[in-house]
Amino acid sequence: MNENVLGITAGVLTSISMIPQLIKVIKERNVDDISWLMLLILIGGLSLWVWYGILKDELPIILSNSFAVLLNMSLLICFIIYRKK
């Protein structure tokens, strides 16, 4: 198996783990059990992985972590919209 295919597959599977949470938040419009601090730290870490992937010219790292950044940014936006004030 091509190592790039393996890396992309592993990254996508890891990244899509947030999709059920995002769907639940959108359906229920409830973010009470989500930590905004955890989301910020995770987005920061994932963004650094993207940067690392760019520096190393590693497409699997760039693609999978970019996808994860987008998903988690979506969750953070939902957190901002649906949080109780």
DAUR-V87600 format. One line per field, one symbol per residue. ss: DSSP state (2 for helix, 1 for strand, 0 for the rest). phi: phi as a letter, one per 20 degrees, with the letter a starting at -180 (. if undefined). burial: # if it has 16 or more other ideal C-beta (glycine too) atoms within 10 Angstrom, else .. A space follows every 10 residues. Layout:
ss: ???
phi: ???
burial: ???
This chain:
ss: 0022222222 2222222222 2222222200 0000022222 2222222222 2222220022 2222222222 2222222222 22000
phi: .fffffffff fffffffefg fffffffelc cgedefffff ffffffffff fgfffeldgg ffffffffff ffffffffgf fefee
burial: ......##.. #...#..#.. #...#..... #..#....#. .##..##.## ..#....#.# #########. ##..##.##. .....
